[in-house]
Amino acid sequence: MLTSLPRDDFRFIALDVETSCGDSASICQIGIACVGSDGDIQTWATYVNPLMSFAPFNIQLHGIGPDTVKNAPTFAEVWVDLLPLLSRHPLVQHSRFDEKAIDAACKSQGIPRPSLVWANSVTIARAAWPELKGNGGHGLGNLKQVLGLEFKHHDAGEDARAAAQVVLKAEAETNTAFHHLAGQKSAFQMAFQF
C-alpha cells in the first residue's frame, strides 16, 4: 500500500506522468494533485520502474534515469493502490497524453483498461483565456508565465499541481465551476456541490 497517498474525497484530481522513452507505456513517474472543496491542493508523486529502457532525450527532459527508479515499484504495483482513489473522482490532465499513457501502461502490463472520467486543462484554459491562442498558447510553460504559477516543469507532482492551479484560476477568471468548465454531466456533478 502506498502510505502517503491521499485518501479523502476531493472536487477533482489532476494527474501527470513522465515517461522513460518514446513508448507512452513507459511511465517512470506519476503525480497527482487532489483539490479539496476549499481549493486546498494535496500533492503526491512516486517514481515508477517502467520496465523499459530510458532514452537520453527523456532523461535530459525530466532528470529521471535508470538509477532513479531501480528500487521503485512497477506501474502495476502503484496502480492497484492508485485506481480506487482515481476511479471515484473526475480527473484533469494537461493535454491528452496522460490518459493515453495510463491506458498504454495498463495494456502493456495486462491490466484491464480503467473507466475514468477525464477533463483537459488545456481546453479549460482555452475557454478562460482565449487571447492566448497565437500569443504563447495554453501549454503549461506559457501558462506558468502568464498566470504566475510556480512549479518545476517535467516533474509529475509539480505538473499535476500546475494543472490543478490552472483549473482553479480558470474557475475564478470565468466565475464558473469546474464541472461546467469540463463539460461533465455525470454523477460527479451531483456529488460535488458548488
N, C-alpha and C positions, 0 to 999 in steps of 0.2 A: 504494500500500500504506500502511495506517495504521501508522506507525512505532512508536508506543508501545503497541500492542495486545499484551496478554499472550499468550504462545504455549505455555505449559506445559500439563500435564494437571492438572485440578482435581477436587475432590469434587463441586462444583456451582458454577453461576454464577447470581448474582442479576442481573436486568435491570430497568431502569426507563426510561421515556420521558417526555418532556414534549411537549405539542402546542401549536401556534400558534393554534388555534381550535377550534370545536366538532366539526370533522371529525376523526375518530380517525386518519385517514391523515396528518394534518398534523404529523408528528414533527419537532420542532425541536431536540431534544437526546436522545441515547441515552447511558446509563451502564450499566456492568457492574461487578460485584464478584465476583471469582474467588476461591473458597475452596479453599485447599490442604489437604493431608492433615493438616497440623499446626494448622489453623484460621486460618492467616495469610490475610489478605484483600488482594488486589491490585485496586485500583480504577482504572477507565479511563472517560473520558467524552469525547464530542465534540458540538459543535453541528452541526446539520443544517439545510440550506436546505430548508424544507418545500415550496417551490414553490407556496405558498398564502399567503393574507393572514393577518395577526395580529389577533386580537380583543383589545380593550382589557382584558377580564377576564383572559385568559391572560397578557398582558404583566404585569399587576399581580400575578398569582399567582406567576410564576416569574422575572420580570425579564428575559426574553428577548424581543427585538423584531427588526424587520427589519434594523436596523444590526448587531445581534449576529451574524446569520447571513449577511450579504451576501457574504462570501468563504468560507463553509462549503461542504463537499461536499453533494451531494444524498443522499437516502436510498439510492438505487441505488448510488452510488459508495461509500458506507460499507458497505452490505450485502454487497457482493462480497468484502470482506475479513473482515467480522464473521461471516458464515454458517459458514465452515469451523470456527471455534472453537466457536460455539454448538451446531452440529449434533452435536458429539461429547461434549457434557456435558448432564446434567439441568439445567434452568433453573428459577429461582424468580422469581415475580412477587408483588407485594403487591396482591392482587385480580386480577381477570381483564383489567383494562384494557390492560395492556402487550401481552399476546398478541393481543388484538383489534386494537390499533394497529399492530403489526407486520404482521398479516395484511392490514389495510386499506391500509397503505403499499405492501406488495408488490403488491396488486391495482391500486392507483392508478398504480403505475409499471411495470406489465406484467411483474412478476417472479413466477415460479412460487411458490405458497404453500409455505412451508418445512415440513418434517416435523420438528418439535421436540418434546421431552419437557418438559412444564411441571408445576411444582408451585406451590401457592399458599401463601405465608407467612401469610396471614390464617387459612386452615384449620389450619395448623400451630400458630399462636398460640392458636387456639380450643381445640385439644387440650391444649396446655401450661398455659394459664391460663383455664379455663372460667369462673372467678369474675369475669372482666372483662365478660362478657355482661351488658348492662344496667347496667354500672358503668364507663362510659367507652369500652367497646368495644375492638376489636382493630385499629383504624386506626393508622397509623404515628405520628400525633400523640399519641395516648394511650399507645401502647407506648413512645414516646420518654420520657415522664414516668415510667411505671411501671417500666420496665426500666433507666432511667438511661442511655439512648442519647444520644450527642452527634452531631448531624448537622444540616445546613441543609435543611429540608423544601422540596420542589419544586425541587431540583437533582437531575438524573437520576443522577449519580455518587454523590451523598450518599444519595439514597433507595435506590439499589441496595445500597450498603454497609449501610444500616439494615436492609433486608430480609434480607441475609445474616446480620447480627448477631442478628436475631430467631430465625432458624433455629438458629444456634449456641447461643443461650441456651435455646431450646426443647429442644435435644438434652440440654443439661446439666440442665435442670429435670426432664425425663422419663426421663433415662438411656436414651434411645432414639436410634438412628442416623437420620440424615436420610432415607435411602431408606425406612425403616419409617414415619417421620412423614409422608412424602409419599405413602405407599401405592404406591410404584413397584415393579413386578415386571417388570424389564426387564434387558437386558444390562448396564445401568449398575450394578446391584447386584453382579454378578459382577466387574466391573472395579474397583470401589472397595470393598475390604475394610475393615471397621472393627473 
